Amino acid sequence: MRALLKRYLSPATRNRIRSMQPSFMFRRISFSQCGEDLLVVFLLDLICGARPKRYLDVGANHPYHLSNTALLSARGGTGIVVEPDPYFANLLRKARPKDRVLEEGVHFSGEARAEFFILDSPTLNTFSRHEMERYVSMGHRLEKTLSVRLRGINEILEMAGDLDFMNLDIEGLDKTILEQIDWDKYRPACICVETITYETRQEPRKLTDIVEFMQAHDYMLYADTFINSIFVDRRQWQARWERG
């Protein structure tokens, strides 16, 4: 509809129509913590067009709350969501039935299974004992520990096929997982990674080593909300402008 209006109506006419529209028609809905999904949608529409997008969400947690892929799903996108917590894995299956839910973790140590620590704040759930102990020292409570099956990130990327977007939020292990990816073979157009430490008693520390790692693999820092950094594959970015 928007394309038809743009084609058949003059700019002046479109501006007059726009000036008469109520404010709610300009509202944009975001599920992310800091509007990251709106940035991702804009970027992917620019690079890939308006078609439904393919995504991989590693450490998905809740289907909607603070989700960086829920908006893509609502716009017709589908993908793989990785969530080792059985409670949230079941929520994802019910709320987003078109997605494939992997109720497991991602290899970070070479082992087939690992301990997964469930905390009182579910967004802090982690495979990292160091991070779990750090969170407990801040006043959080360890609720339970699960033994979880692990799968290699490259195996998951192979299952996912061609990807437009990858979201990575694994509480302390993000860079470890990034280092395992075969970047010559798997290059999502856009990647969002959490790039700060979680703190309650001091200023969070920006994880610049992740930014530098992504830039070294030819990903451009497109946007940063301080909590999350959004990267775009420089090759696909340049190809978009070469197409005109």
C-alpha positions as CSV (number, residue, x, y, z in Angstrom):
1,M,0.0,0.0,0.0
2,R,2.8,2.4,0.9
3,A,4.5,1.7,-2.4
4,L,1.3,2.4,-4.3
5,L,0.7,5.7,-2.6
6,K,4.2,6.8,-3.2
7,R,3.9,5.8,-6.9
8,Y,0.5,7.6,-7.6
9,L,0.4,10.5,-5.2
10,S,2.6,13.6,-5.3
11,P,4.9,14.4,-2.3
12,A,2.7,17.4,-1.5
13,T,-0.4,15.2,-1.4
14,R,1.3,12.6,0.7
15,N,2.4,15.3,3.2
16,R,-1.1,16.7,3.5
17,I,-2.5,13.2,4.2
18,R,0.3,12.5,6.7
19,S,-0.5,15.8,8.6
20,M,-4.1,14.7,9.1
21,Q,-3.3,11.3,10.5
22,P,-3.6,10.7,14.3
23,S,-0.4,10.3,16.3
24,F,-0.9,6.6,17.1
25,M,-0.4,5.8,13.4
26,F,3.3,6.8,13.7
27,R,3.9,4.7,16.8
28,R,6.5,1.9,16.5
29,I,6.3,-1.1,18.8
30,S,9.5,-2.6,20.2
31,F,10.1,-5.7,22.3
32,S,13.8,-5.1,22.9
33,Q,15.4,-3.6,25.9
34,C,16.5,-0.4,24.2
35,G,14.8,-0.5,20.8
36,E,17.4,-2.8,19.2
37,D,14.8,-4.6,17.2
38,L,13.7,-1.4,15.4
39,L,17.2,-0.7,14.4
40,V,17.6,-4.3,13.1
41,V,14.3,-4.2,11.2
42,F,15.3,-1.0,9.5
43,L,18.8,-2.3,8.6
44,L,17.6,-5.6,7.3
45,D,14.8,-4.0,5.2
46,L,17.5,-1.8,3.7
47,I,19.8,-4.6,2.9
48,C,17.5,-7.5,2.2
49,G,14.2,-5.9,1.2
50,A,10.8,-6.2,2.8
51,R,10.6,-10.0,2.7
52,P,10.2,-12.1,5.9
53,K,13.6,-12.6,7.6
54,R,15.5,-15.7,8.8
55,Y,17.1,-15.5,12.2
56,L,19.0,-17.4,14.9
57,D,18.5,-16.4,18.5
58,V,21.1,-17.9,20.9
59,G,20.0,-17.4,24.5
60,A,16.4,-16.5,23.5
61,N,14.9,-16.6,27.0
62,H,11.3,-15.2,26.9
63,P,9.3,-15.2,23.6
64,Y,8.6,-11.4,23.9
65,H,10.1,-9.8,27.0
66,L,13.4,-8.1,26.0
67,S,13.4,-10.1,22.8
68,N,15.5,-9.0,19.8
69,T,13.7,-11.4,17.5
70,A,10.0,-11.1,18.5
71,L,9.5,-8.2,16.1
72,L,11.0,-10.1,13.2
73,S,8.7,-13.0,14.1
74,A,5.7,-10.7,14.3
75,R,6.6,-9.5,10.8
76,G,6.5,-13.0,9.4
77,G,10.1,-14.0,10.0
78,T,11.1,-17.5,11.2
79,G,14.2,-19.1,12.6
80,I,15.9,-21.2,15.2
81,V,15.8,-20.1,18.9
82,V,18.2,-21.7,21.4
83,E,17.0,-21.8,25.0
84,P,18.3,-24.3,27.6
85,D,15.8,-23.4,30.3
86,P,12.9,-25.9,29.9
87,Y,10.4,-23.3,31.2
88,F,11.3,-20.7,28.6
89,A,11.8,-23.3,25.8
90,N,8.2,-24.4,26.4
91,L,7.0,-20.8,26.3
92,L,8.8,-20.3,23.0
93,R,7.2,-23.4,21.5
94,K,3.7,-22.2,22.5
95,A,4.1,-18.5,21.6
96,R,6.2,-18.9,18.5
97,P,5.2,-22.2,16.9
98,K,6.8,-21.4,13.5
99,D,10.2,-21.2,15.1
100,R,12.4,-24.3,15.8
101,V,13.2,-24.4,19.5
102,L,16.5,-26.1,20.5
103,E,16.3,-26.8,24.2
104,E,20.0,-27.0,24.7
105,G,23.2,-24.9,25.0
106,V,26.0,-24.0,22.7
107,H,29.4,-25.6,23.0
108,F,32.0,-23.5,24.9
109,S,34.2,-26.1,26.5
110,G,34.3,-29.1,24.2
111,E,32.1,-31.1,26.5
112,A,28.9,-32.8,25.5
113,R,27.0,-31.4,28.5
114,A,27.4,-28.6,31.0
115,E,25.9,-27.1,34.2
116,F,23.4,-24.4,33.5
117,F,22.7,-22.0,36.4
118,I,19.1,-20.8,36.9
119,L,19.0,-17.5,38.9
120,D,16.2,-15.5,40.5
121,S,16.4,-13.1,37.6
122,P,16.0,-15.3,34.5
123,T,17.8,-12.9,32.1
124,L,21.0,-13.7,34.1
125,N,20.8,-17.5,33.6
126,T,24.2,-18.7,32.5
127,F,26.6,-21.5,31.8
128,S,29.5,-19.6,33.3
129,R,30.2,-20.5,37.0
130,H,32.3,-17.4,37.3
131,E,29.4,-15.2,36.2
132,M,26.9,-17.1,38.4
133,E,29.1,-16.6,41.5
134,R,29.5,-12.9,40.6
135,Y,25.8,-12.4,40.3
136,V,25.2,-14.2,43.7
137,S,27.8,-11.9,45.3
138,M,25.7,-8.9,44.1
139,G,22.7,-10.3,46.0
140,H,21.0,-12.5,43.4
141,R,20.0,-16.1,44.3
142,L,20.8,-19.3,42.6
143,E,17.5,-21.2,42.2
144,K,18.8,-24.5,40.7
145,T,21.4,-26.1,38.5
146,L,20.6,-28.2,35.4
147,S,22.7,-30.5,33.3
148,V,22.2,-29.4,29.7
149,R,23.2,-30.9,26.4
150,L,25.5,-28.8,24.2
151,R,25.6,-28.4,20.5
152,G,28.3,-26.7,18.4
153,I,27.5,-23.2,17.0
154,N,28.6,-24.1,13.5
155,E,26.3,-27.1,13.6
156,I,23.4,-24.8,14.5
157,L,24.4,-22.3,11.8
158,E,24.3,-25.1,9.3
159,M,20.9,-26.1,10.5
160,A,19.7,-22.5,10.2
161,G,20.7,-22.1,6.6
162,D,21.0,-18.6,5.1
163,L,20.5,-16.1,7.9
164,D,19.6,-12.5,7.9
165,F,20.1,-12.0,11.6
166,M,21.8,-13.6,14.6
167,N,21.2,-12.5,18.2
168,L,23.7,-13.6,20.8
169,D,23.2,-13.2,24.6
170,I,24.9,-15.9,26.6
171,E,25.9,-14.0,29.8
172,G,29.7,-14.0,29.9
173,L,30.4,-16.5,27.0
174,D,29.5,-14.4,24.0
175,K,33.1,-13.9,22.8
176,T,33.9,-17.5,23.3
177,I,31.1,-18.5,21.0
178,L,32.0,-15.9,18.4
179,E,35.5,-17.2,18.3
180,Q,34.2,-20.7,17.3
181,I,32.2,-19.5,14.3
182,D,33.5,-20.4,10.8
183,W,33.3,-16.8,9.4
184,D,34.3,-17.8,5.9
185,K,31.2,-20.0,5.7
186,Y,28.6,-18.4,7.9
187,R,27.9,-14.6,7.6
188,P,24.5,-13.4,8.8
189,A,23.8,-9.9,7.4
190,C,23.3,-8.5,10.9
191,I,24.4,-9.6,14.3
192,C,23.4,-8.2,17.7
193,V,25.6,-9.0,20.7
194,E,25.5,-7.9,24.3
195,T,28.6,-5.9,25.0
196,I,28.6,-4.8,28.6
197,T,29.1,-6.5,31.9
198,Y,26.2,-6.8,34.3
199,E,26.8,-4.6,37.4
200,T,24.7,-3.4,40.3
201,R,27.4,-1.6,42.4
202,Q,29.5,0.1,39.8
203,E,29.4,1.4,36.2
204,P,29.1,-1.4,33.7
205,R,32.2,-2.1,31.6
206,K,32.0,-2.0,27.8
207,L,33.3,-5.1,26.2
208,T,35.4,-3.5,23.5
209,D,37.2,-6.8,22.7
210,I,33.9,-8.1,21.2
211,V,33.6,-5.0,19.0
212,E,37.2,-5.3,17.9
213,F,36.8,-9.0,17.2
214,M,33.7,-8.4,14.9
215,Q,35.5,-5.6,13.1
216,A,38.5,-7.9,12.5
217,H,36.1,-10.3,10.8
218,D,34.8,-7.5,8.4
219,Y,31.7,-6.6,10.4
220,M,30.9,-2.9,10.7
221,L,29.5,-1.5,14.0
222,Y,26.2,-0.1,12.7
223,A,24.6,0.9,16.0
224,D,25.3,0.7,19.8
225,T,22.8,1.1,22.6
226,F,25.6,0.6,25.2
227,I,23.9,-2.6,26.3
228,N,24.0,-4.2,22.8
229,S,26.1,-3.7,19.7
230,I,24.6,-4.2,16.3
231,F,27.0,-5.2,13.5
232,V,26.4,-5.5,9.7
233,D,28.4,-7.6,7.3
234,R,30.5,-5.1,5.5
235,R,30.3,-7.1,2.3
236,Q,26.5,-7.2,2.2
237,W,26.4,-3.5,3.2
238,Q,28.6,-2.5,0.3
239,A,26.7,-4.8,-2.1
240,R,23.4,-3.0,-1.1
241,W,24.8,0.3,-2.3
242,E,26.4,-1.1,-5.4
243,R,22.9,-2.4,-6.4
244,G,21.6,1.2,-6.1
